[in-house]
Amino acid sequence: MANQLDHLLTHLGTGKWNLLNIIALAYSSHICVPHSLGAAFLAPKVNFTCHHSHLTDDSPLRLYNAEANATIPTFQVEQCSYSYLNTTTGLTGFEKCSDWDFDNSTFVSTVTSEFQLVCEREYLRSTYQSIYMIGVFVGAPVSGIFIDKHGRKTMLVVSSFTYMVLALGSSWLPSLSLLMLSRFLLGVFHLIVGSAGYILGVEIAEPRIRNIVGCGFFEFWALGIMGWGGLAYLLREWRVLQQVASLSGLLFLPTLWFIDESPRWLIVKGYHNRAIKILKKAARWNKVDFPSEFEVNRFITEEDQCDEKTQPGTSAHETLFQRCLNQATILVKTPRLRAITLTLNAVYMLASMVYYGLSLSGGILSDDPFVFMTLSGLMEVPSYMVIIPLVARFGRRFPAVCSFLLSGAALIVQAVIPAGYNWLGITLAMLGKVTITAAFQTVIFYSSELFPTEVRSRGLGTCFMMSRIGSIISPFIMDFVGKTYSWAPLVVFGAGSVMAGLLTLMLRETLGNNSLPDTIAQLEQATKSTSSKNWI
């Protein structure tokens, strides 16, 4: 079925049907940008001063510096606690701040200032940033199961609508606990929106442009990052900013009317009539002739019979627990699929650690958060563009490995750059960011070809779950490793990038194999029929 379906997609070509679906699906990733990167403008670190409401001009109390044995002007910045001197009694005291004044020169209002997330509550600001990623981590394996079971379009419709309701609703929430809960739920639905749209786009693409779709899909993500920086510059109140950014997702809702389900998924699940109906629609929109229903039904029937022979049967007496266990362990049940799963999980974790680590350390580019966010997105645009012709010409594995190794080399060299050459360190760090972005994107596209249709969403979901581990630990590397040497975190990230490149070498090349595997049986059969033993 895989070969014949890909031949049929080639016959249908690339026309209005493919382009409208793919462009709409690419835009679906745009609606997640303001929230996955929202903490930079919604809950930033803000300068603040302890609010001394009782230290008035006619009060005998004055701020006191015990070491200098002198009073301090009340306008001097104090933050978490302060000492005071009672000029009447001559006694000194110590108090912790319970109220603060915040610097509004950059942001008019933020989650940080509204809920006073400073001093002893500083960890809540960090939690606001990480709770979204924790939601992604929790939702990643679930997203794959639901997308594979209920379909790409169905889950895209449900998740995108739910995501936008949560995003808009959270901008009016009065309490921090509810806001944290909404952030967590947004993270849970993040990968359902992103994965469903991405996988559907790859599966309906004509084989000869699949690499363009797979790599160019994330240009909307990069453009979204740039737009997010510009929008935040114009709107400095966090609730208004979140509302306007969330409303941009409404532009995606009308496209759900004409987006079709993946014919490949429908055939694998046995919905043959629906698949044929969609393929006929594609032929009509692309203005090409459609093969006879007899021919289409014949290759579907032949493939179903083949799969029945190669796939293990399901016992009628199997318990619900056993069925759930089988679904949870399906990615590691067979030798080939297990090797692919474990290798890609490690690669995703390392790639994400380096990507987010460099994003955190990129503050050296600019003190202006709006400029930094815009530059961050701008740096990703050439990465996505350059990788398209590279994967078409040299395959998936070679560009990914080279990008990983180049990124690793640019970062490890930071340890030997002499003092006074900061410009060189910044240039190499930016080179590392561009190349790790290219490597990460190539691996995402690469993995969509390695996993069969039957478990493609589950496989990618598990990989993205592991990638969240990398993004969670990267700030700790910056904070703790960087205490000794400022360049040490970059060397750690560089070593991680090199390790990811070496692991990618173990994967087989998919260039020239225009047929995506549809079932686990087909994947395992490919291993038996090949004479090469040096790839998985």
C-alpha positions as CSV (number, residue, x, y, z in Angstrom):
1,M,0.0,0.0,0.0
2,A,2.8,2.4,0.9
3,N,4.4,2.2,-2.5
4,Q,1.1,2.4,-4.4
5,L,-0.3,5.2,-2.3
6,D,2.8,7.3,-2.8
7,H,2.6,6.6,-6.5
8,L,-1.0,7.8,-6.4
9,L,0.0,11.0,-4.5
10,T,2.7,11.5,-7.1
11,H,0.0,11.1,-9.8
12,L,-2.2,13.7,-8.1
13,G,0.8,16.1,-8.0
14,T,1.0,19.3,-6.1
15,G,-1.9,21.6,-6.7
16,K,-4.5,23.7,-5.0
17,W,-5.6,20.8,-2.7
18,N,-2.1,20.2,-1.3
19,L,-1.1,23.8,-1.1
20,L,-4.2,25.1,0.8
21,N,-4.0,22.2,3.3
22,I,-0.3,22.5,3.9
23,I,-0.3,26.3,4.3
24,A,-3.2,26.2,6.7
25,L,-1.6,23.4,8.7
26,A,1.7,25.3,8.9
27,Y,-0.1,28.2,10.3
28,S,-1.4,26.0,13.1
29,S,2.0,26.0,14.7
30,H,1.9,29.8,14.8
31,I,-0.9,29.9,17.4
32,C,1.4,28.2,20.0
33,V,4.4,30.7,19.8
34,P,3.1,33.4,22.1
35,H,2.4,31.0,24.9
36,S,5.4,28.6,24.6
37,L,7.7,31.7,24.6
38,G,5.3,33.9,26.6
39,A,7.3,34.1,29.8
40,A,9.8,36.5,28.2
41,F,7.1,39.2,28.1
42,L,4.3,38.0,30.4
43,A,6.4,37.1,33.4
44,P,9.8,38.7,32.9
45,K,12.4,39.6,35.6
46,V,11.5,43.2,36.6
47,N,13.4,45.6,38.8
48,F,11.6,46.4,42.0
49,T,11.9,48.4,45.2
50,C,10.6,47.5,48.7
51,H,7.6,49.7,49.4
52,H,8.2,51.5,52.7
53,S,4.7,52.7,53.3
54,H,5.4,53.6,57.0
55,L,8.7,55.5,56.3
56,T,7.2,58.9,55.7
57,D,9.0,62.2,56.1
58,D,7.5,62.9,59.5
59,S,8.2,59.3,60.8
60,P,11.1,58.8,63.2
61,L,12.0,55.6,61.3
62,R,14.8,55.7,58.7
63,L,16.4,53.1,56.6
64,Y,19.7,52.1,58.2
65,N,23.0,50.7,57.0
66,A,24.5,48.9,59.9
67,E,28.0,48.6,58.4
68,A,28.3,52.3,57.6
69,N,26.4,53.2,60.8
70,A,24.3,55.7,58.9
71,T,20.8,56.3,57.7
72,I,19.9,55.8,54.0
73,P,17.6,58.0,52.0
74,T,14.2,56.4,51.6
75,F,14.4,56.6,47.8
76,Q,17.4,54.2,47.7
77,V,16.6,50.8,46.2
78,E,15.9,48.1,48.8
79,Q,14.4,44.8,47.8
80,C,13.7,41.8,50.0
81,S,14.4,43.2,53.5
82,Y,15.8,46.3,55.2
83,S,17.2,47.6,58.5
84,Y,15.7,50.7,60.1
85,L,16.7,53.1,62.8
86,N,14.3,54.8,65.2
87,T,15.8,58.3,65.5
88,T,13.7,58.9,68.6
89,T,14.7,55.9,70.7
90,G,18.0,55.1,68.9
91,L,16.9,51.5,68.5
92,T,17.5,49.5,65.3
93,G,15.3,46.8,63.8
94,F,15.0,44.4,60.8
95,E,12.0,43.7,58.6
96,K,11.1,41.7,55.5
97,C,9.3,43.4,52.7
98,S,5.7,42.5,52.1
99,D,5.0,45.0,49.3
100,W,7.0,46.3,46.4
101,D,7.1,49.0,43.8
102,F,8.0,47.8,40.3
103,D,9.9,49.5,37.5
104,N,7.3,50.1,34.7
105,S,9.7,51.7,32.3
106,T,9.8,48.6,30.0
107,F,6.6,46.8,30.9
108,V,3.4,48.5,32.1
109,S,2.2,45.4,33.8
110,T,3.3,41.8,34.1
111,V,2.5,38.6,35.9
112,T,5.6,39.3,38.0
113,S,4.4,42.7,39.2
114,E,0.7,41.9,39.5
115,F,1.2,38.8,41.7
116,Q,4.5,40.2,43.2
117,L,6.6,37.2,42.2
118,V,9.9,38.4,43.8
119,C,12.1,37.6,46.8
120,E,10.5,34.6,48.6
121,R,8.0,34.2,45.8
122,E,10.7,34.3,43.0
123,Y,10.4,30.6,42.5
124,L,6.8,31.1,41.3
125,R,8.0,33.2,38.4
126,S,10.4,30.4,37.4
127,T,7.5,28.0,37.9
128,Y,5.4,30.1,35.5
129,Q,8.1,29.6,32.9
130,S,8.5,25.9,33.4
131,I,4.9,24.8,34.1
132,Y,4.2,25.1,30.3
133,M,7.1,22.7,29.5
134,I,5.9,20.3,32.2
135,G,2.5,20.3,30.5
136,V,4.2,19.5,27.2
137,F,6.1,16.7,28.9
138,V,2.9,15.2,30.3
139,G,0.9,15.6,27.2
140,A,3.5,14.4,24.7
141,P,2.8,10.6,25.0
142,V,-0.9,11.1,25.3
143,S,-1.0,13.3,22.2
144,G,0.5,10.6,20.1
145,I,-1.9,7.9,21.2
146,F,-4.9,10.1,20.6
147,I,-3.7,11.4,17.2
148,D,-3.0,7.8,16.0
149,K,-6.3,6.5,17.4
150,H,-8.8,9.3,16.5
151,G,-7.1,10.8,13.4
152,R,-5.0,13.8,12.6
153,K,-7.8,16.3,11.6
154,T,-10.1,15.3,14.4
155,M,-7.5,15.9,17.1
156,L,-6.3,19.1,15.4
157,V,-9.8,20.5,15.4
158,V,-10.5,19.6,19.1
159,S,-7.0,20.7,20.4
160,S,-6.7,24.0,18.5
161,F,-10.2,25.1,19.6
162,T,-9.5,24.1,23.2
163,Y,-6.1,25.7,23.1
164,M,-7.5,29.1,22.0
165,V,-10.2,29.0,24.6
166,L,-7.7,28.3,27.3
167,A,-5.3,31.0,26.0
168,L,-8.0,33.7,25.9
169,G,-9.6,32.6,29.1
170,S,-6.4,32.6,31.1
171,S,-5.9,36.4,30.4
172,W,-8.8,37.1,32.6
173,L,-8.0,34.7,35.5
174,P,-7.8,36.6,38.8
175,S,-5.6,34.2,40.8
176,L,-2.1,32.9,40.2
177,S,-3.0,29.3,40.9
178,L,-5.7,29.3,38.2
179,L,-3.2,31.0,35.8
180,M,-0.6,28.2,36.5
181,L,-3.2,25.5,35.9
182,S,-4.2,27.1,32.5
183,R,-0.5,27.3,31.6
184,F,-0.1,23.6,32.3
185,L,-3.1,22.7,30.3
186,L,-1.9,24.8,27.4
187,G,1.3,22.8,27.5
188,V,-0.6,19.6,27.4
189,F,-2.5,20.6,24.3
190,H,0.6,22.2,22.6
191,L,1.9,19.0,21.1
192,I,-1.5,17.8,20.0
193,V,-1.9,21.0,17.9
194,G,1.7,21.0,16.6
195,S,2.1,17.2,16.0
196,A,-1.3,16.7,14.4
197,G,-0.8,19.5,11.9
198,Y,2.8,18.6,11.1
199,I,2.1,14.9,10.6
200,L,-1.0,15.6,8.5
201,G,1.0,18.0,6.3
202,V,3.8,15.5,5.7
203,E,1.4,12.6,5.0
204,I,-0.6,14.5,2.3
205,A,2.5,15.9,0.6
206,E,3.6,14.5,-2.8
207,P,6.8,12.5,-2.1
208,R,9.1,14.8,-4.2
209,I,8.2,17.8,-2.1
210,R,8.0,16.0,1.3
211,N,11.3,17.4,2.3
212,I,10.2,20.9,1.5
213,V,7.1,20.5,3.5
214,G,8.9,18.8,6.4
215,C,11.6,21.4,6.7
216,G,9.7,24.5,5.6
217,F,6.8,23.9,7.9
218,F,8.6,25.6,10.8
219,E,9.2,28.9,8.9
220,F,5.8,29.9,10.4
221,W,7.3,29.1,13.8
222,A,10.3,31.4,13.2
223,L,8.1,34.1,11.8
224,G,5.8,33.7,14.8
225,I,8.8,34.4,17.1
226,M,9.6,37.6,15.2
227,G,6.0,38.7,15.3
228,W,5.8,37.9,19.0
229,G,8.7,40.3,19.7
230,G,7.1,43.0,17.6
231,L,3.6,42.6,19.2
232,A,5.1,42.7,22.7
233,Y,6.9,45.9,21.9
234,L,3.6,47.6,20.9
235,L,1.6,46.2,23.8
236,R,3.2,46.4,27.3
237,E,0.3,45.2,29.4
238,W,0.4,41.5,29.9
239,R,-3.3,40.8,29.8
240,V,-4.0,42.8,26.7
241,L,-0.9,41.3,25.1
242,Q,-2.0,37.8,25.7
243,Q,-5.6,38.5,24.5
244,V,-4.4,40.0,21.2
245,A,-1.8,37.3,20.6
246,S,-4.5,34.6,21.3
247,L,-7.0,36.2,19.0
248,S,-4.5,35.7,16.1
249,G,-5.4,32.0,16.3
250,L,-8.9,32.8,15.2
251,L,-7.6,33.1,11.7
252,F,-6.9,29.4,11.7
253,L,-10.5,28.3,12.6
254,P,-12.0,28.9,9.1
255,T,-9.3,26.7,7.5
256,L,-10.7,23.7,9.5
257,W,-13.7,23.8,7.1
258,F,-11.6,22.6,4.1
259,I,-8.7,20.7,5.7
260,D,-9.1,17.0,5.0
261,E,-8.1,13.9,7.1
262,S,-5.0,12.1,6.1
263,P,-5.9,9.4,3.4
264,R,-2.9,7.4,4.5
265,W,-4.2,7.2,8.1
266,L,-7.7,6.4,6.9
267,I,-6.5,3.5,4.8
268,V,-4.3,2.1,7.7
269,K,-7.4,2.3,10.0
270,G,-9.7,0.6,7.4
271,Y,-11.8,3.7,6.4
272,H,-11.3,3.0,2.8
273,N,-14.4,4.8,1.4
274,R,-13.5,8.0,3.2
275,A,-9.9,7.8,1.9
276,I,-11.1,7.3,-1.7
277,K,-13.5,10.2,-1.3
278,I,-10.7,12.5,-0.2
279,L,-8.4,11.4,-2.9
280,K,-11.1,12.0,-5.5
281,K,-11.5,15.5,-4.1
282,A,-7.7,16.1,-4.3
283,A,-7.7,14.9,-8.0
284,R,-10.6,17.3,-8.7
285,W,-9.0,20.3,-7.0
286,N,-5.6,19.5,-8.7
287,K,-7.4,19.0,-12.1
288,V,-5.9,15.5,-12.7
289,D,-7.6,12.2,-13.6
290,F,-8.3,9.8,-10.8
291,P,-7.6,6.0,-11.3
292,S,-10.5,3.7,-11.4
293,E,-12.0,2.7,-8.0
294,F,-11.3,-0.9,-8.9
295,E,-7.6,-0.3,-9.1
296,V,-7.6,1.7,-5.8
297,N,-9.7,-0.9,-4.0
298,R,-7.5,-3.7,-5.3
299,F,-4.2,-2.4,-3.9
300,I,-5.9,-1.6,-0.6
301,T,-7.3,-5.1,-0.3
302,E,-4.0,-6.7,-1.2
303,E,-2.2,-4.7,1.5
304,D,-4.8,-5.4,4.1
305,Q,-4.3,-9.2,3.5
306,C,-0.5,-8.8,3.7
307,D,-0.8,-6.9,7.0
308,E,-3.1,-9.5,8.5
309,K,-0.5,-12.2,7.8
310,T,2.4,-10.2,9.3
311,Q,0.8,-8.6,12.3
312,P,0.1,-10.5,15.5
313,G,-3.5,-11.0,16.3
314,T,-5.4,-9.6,19.3
315,S,-6.9,-12.1,21.7
316,A,-10.6,-11.8,22.3
317,H,-9.9,-12.5,26.0
318,E,-7.3,-9.8,26.3
319,T,-8.1,-7.6,29.3
320,L,-8.4,-3.8,29.3
321,F,-5.1,-3.6,31.3
322,Q,-3.3,-5.7,28.7
323,R,-4.6,-3.6,25.9
324,C,-3.4,-0.4,27.5
325,L,-0.1,-2.0,28.3
326,N,0.3,-3.1,24.7
327,Q,-0.5,0.4,23.5
328,A,2.0,1.9,25.9
329,T,4.9,-0.5,24.9
330,I,4.2,-0.8,21.2
331,L,7.2,1.5,20.3
332,V,9.7,-1.0,22.0
333,K,8.1,-4.3,21.1
334,T,9.9,-5.1,17.8
335,P,13.7,-4.9,17.3
336,R,13.8,-2.3,14.5
337,L,11.1,0.0,16.0
338,R,12.7,-0.3,19.4
339,A,16.2,0.8,18.1
340,I,14.7,3.7,16.2
341,T,12.6,4.8,19.3
342,L,15.5,4.7,21.8
343,T,18.0,6.4,19.5
344,L,15.7,9.2,18.5
345,N,14.6,9.8,22.1
346,A,18.2,10.4,23.1
347,V,18.9,12.6,20.1
348,Y,15.8,14.8,20.8
349,M,16.7,15.2,24.5
350,L,20.3,16.3,23.6
351,A,19.1,18.6,20.7
352,S,16.5,20.3,22.9
353,M,19.0,20.8,25.7
354,V,21.4,22.6,23.4
355,Y,18.7,24.6,21.6
356,Y,17.1,26.0,24.7
357,G,20.4,26.3,26.5
358,L,21.6,28.6,23.7
359,S,18.3,30.5,23.7
360,L,18.8,31.2,27.4
361,S,22.4,32.3,27.0
362,G,21.6,34.5,24.0
363,G,20.9,37.5,26.2
364,I,24.5,38.6,25.4
365,L,23.1,39.8,22.0
366,S,21.0,42.6,23.4
367,D,19.7,44.1,26.7
368,D,16.5,44.9,24.9
369,P,14.1,41.8,25.3
370,F,12.1,42.8,22.2
371,V,15.1,43.0,20.0
372,F,16.5,39.8,21.4
373,M,13.2,37.9,20.7
374,T,13.0,39.2,17.1
375,L,16.7,38.4,16.5
376,S,16.1,34.9,17.9
377,G,13.4,34.2,15.3
378,L,15.4,35.9,12.6
379,M,18.3,33.5,13.2
380,E,16.1,30.5,12.7
381,V,14.7,31.6,9.3
382,P,17.9,30.8,7.3
383,S,18.3,27.5,9.2
384,Y,15.0,26.3,7.9
385,M,15.6,27.6,4.4
386,V,19.1,26.2,3.9
387,I,18.2,22.8,5.1
388,I,15.6,22.2,2.4
389,P,18.0,21.9,-0.6
390,L,20.5,20.1,1.6
391,V,18.2,17.2,2.6
392,A,17.0,16.9,-1.0
393,R,20.6,16.7,-2.3
394,F,22.5,14.9,0.5
395,G,19.8,13.1,2.4
396,R,18.6,13.4,6.0
397,R,21.3,11.8,8.0
398,F,24.4,13.6,6.5
399,P,23.1,17.2,7.0
400,A,21.8,16.4,10.5
401,V,25.1,14.9,11.6
402,C,27.2,17.7,10.1
403,S,24.9,20.4,11.7
404,F,25.2,18.7,15.1
405,L,29.0,18.4,14.8
406,L,29.4,22.0,13.6
407,S,27.3,23.3,16.4
408,G,29.3,21.2,18.9
409,A,32.6,22.4,17.6
410,A,31.5,26.1,17.7
411,L,30.5,25.8,21.3
412,I,33.4,23.7,22.6
413,V,35.9,26.2,21.1
414,Q,34.5,28.7,23.6
415,A,36.9,27.2,26.2
416,V,40.0,28.4,24.4
417,I,39.0,31.8,23.2
418,P,41.4,34.4,24.8
419,A,40.1,37.3,26.8
420,G,39.3,40.4,24.8
421,Y,37.8,38.5,21.9
422,N,34.1,38.6,23.0
423,W,33.0,39.3,19.5
424,L,34.4,36.0,18.4
425,G,32.7,34.2,21.2
426,I,29.3,35.8,20.3
427,T,29.8,34.9,16.7
428,L,30.5,31.3,17.4
429,A,27.6,31.1,19.8
430,M,25.3,32.4,17.1
431,L,26.8,29.9,14.7
432,G,26.0,27.2,17.2
433,K,22.4,28.5,17.5
434,V,21.9,28.5,13.7
435,T,23.3,25.0,13.2
436,I,21.5,23.4,16.2
437,T,18.3,24.8,14.8
438,A,19.0,23.2,11.4
439,A,20.0,19.9,13.0
440,F,16.9,19.8,15.2
441,Q,14.5,20.6,12.3
442,T,16.2,17.9,10.1
443,V,15.8,15.3,12.9
444,I,12.1,16.2,13.3
445,F,11.5,15.6,9.6
446,Y,13.8,12.6,9.6
447,S,11.9,10.9,12.4
448,S,8.6,11.4,10.6
449,E,9.9,9.2,7.8
450,L,11.4,6.6,10.1
451,F,8.3,5.9,12.2
452,P,5.5,4.0,10.4
453,T,2.1,5.6,9.9
454,E,0.5,3.2,12.4
455,V,2.6,4.8,15.3
456,R,4.0,7.9,13.7
457,S,2.2,10.3,16.1
458,R,3.0,8.2,19.1
459,G,6.7,8.0,18.1
460,L,7.0,11.7,17.6
461,G,5.1,12.3,20.8
462,T,7.5,10.2,22.8
463,C,10.4,12.0,21.2
464,F,9.0,15.4,22.0
465,M,8.4,14.2,25.6
466,M,12.1,13.3,25.9
467,S,13.0,16.7,24.4
468,R,11.2,18.4,27.3
469,I,13.7,16.8,29.7
470,G,16.5,18.5,27.8
471,S,14.7,21.9,27.9
472,I,14.1,21.5,31.6
473,I,17.7,20.7,32.6
474,S,19.3,23.3,30.4
475,P,18.6,26.3,32.8
476,F,20.2,24.3,35.6
477,I,23.3,23.8,33.5
478,M,23.5,27.5,32.9
479,D,23.0,28.3,36.6
480,F,25.2,25.8,38.3
481,V,27.9,24.9,35.8
482,G,28.3,28.5,34.8
483,K,29.2,29.5,38.4
484,T,32.8,28.3,37.9
485,Y,33.5,29.4,34.3
486,S,31.1,31.5,32.1
487,W,32.0,29.4,29.1
488,A,31.5,26.0,30.8
489,P,27.8,25.7,30.0
490,L,28.5,26.3,26.3
491,V,31.1,23.5,26.4
492,V,28.6,21.1,28.0
493,F,26.1,22.0,25.3
494,G,28.7,21.5,22.6
495,A,29.5,18.0,24.0
496,G,25.8,17.2,23.9
497,S,25.5,18.3,20.3
498,V,28.5,16.1,19.3
499,M,26.9,13.2,21.1
500,A,23.6,13.8,19.3
501,G,25.5,13.8,15.9
502,L,27.2,10.5,16.7
503,L,23.8,8.9,17.7
504,T,22.3,10.1,14.4
505,L,24.9,8.2,12.5
506,M,23.3,5.0,13.7
507,L,20.1,5.8,11.8
508,R,19.4,4.6,8.2
509,E,19.2,7.1,5.4
510,T,15.7,7.7,3.9
511,L,16.6,9.7,0.8
512,G,15.4,7.9,-2.3
513,N,12.8,5.9,-0.3
514,N,9.8,7.8,-1.4
515,S,7.4,5.3,0.3
516,L,6.7,5.9,4.0
517,P,6.3,2.7,6.0
518,D,2.6,2.4,7.0
519,T,2.7,-0.5,9.4
520,I,5.2,-1.9,12.0
521,A,5.1,-5.1,9.9
522,Q,6.4,-3.2,6.9
523,L,9.1,-1.6,8.9
524,E,10.4,-4.9,10.3
525,Q,10.1,-6.6,6.9
526,A,12.4,-4.0,5.5
527,T,15.1,-5.0,8.0
528,K,14.9,-8.7,7.0
529,S,15.1,-7.8,3.3
530,T,18.2,-5.6,3.5
531,S,21.8,-6.8,3.6
532,S,23.1,-3.8,5.5
533,K,23.6,-4.3,9.2
534,N,25.2,-1.0,10.1
535,W,22.1,1.0,10.5
536,I,18.8,0.8,12.5
